[in-house]
Amino acid sequence: MRAIDLSGVTWRKSSYSNTSGGECLEVCDTLPSTVPVRDSKTPDAPALVFATGSWSSFVGAVRDGSFR
């Protein structure tokens, strides 16, 4: 697996993130085939990188309540 340079990407914070230190998720949704995800509280830590289709499936399952 090849390393992906994420130094110049723009991160978008989840609308569910809050200022009290919990649930702080950021994603970069501008890359063509991958979606990097990181904890905004530790931006210098490694990001998890998902295939675009896998991330879309996960987000869809969260939206439809599959994890409740």
N, C-alpha and C positions, 0 to 999 in steps of 0.2 A: 504494500500500500504506500502510495506517495504522500508526502506531507503537503498540506495546502497552506499557502501564505495568506493569513487573515489580517495582516498588519494594516492594510489599507481599506478594509471593508467598512461599510456603515451598518451599525447594529441598531435594531429596533426593539425597544423594551415592550414586554407584554403589557397589555392594558390591565392585567390582573396583578402586576407588580405593585408593591406599596412602599411607602417611605419608612416603615417601622422595621425593615430588615428581613421580611419574609417574602417568599414566592417571587424572587427577582430573576426573571428569565428574560434573556435577550436572544434574538434570532437575526440572522443575516439572510434575507430572502431575495437577494439580488444576483446570486450566483446561478449559473444555468442548470447544473445537475446535482447540486448538493445544498443542504441547509445546515450551516453551523449553528449550534445552540450553546449558550454559555450562561453561567451564573453572574449576574451583574454586580454582585457583591465582591466577586473575585475575578475581575476582567483579565488579569494576567495568567490565570489558570488555563489549562488546556480546554478547548471547546470540544463538544461532541459533534460529530458530523454525520448527518443522515442523508440518504438518497432522497431526492425530491418526492418521489412517489410514496416512499415509506413515511416521510414526515406528513404529507397530505393525508394519508390514511389514518395516522395517529390523531391529527387535529380533527378530522371528521368524526372519529370515534369519541373523542372528548366532547365535541359539540353535541352529538346525539345521545350522550349520557351513558355510553357503554361501560364506563368505569365506576358507576355509582353502585 
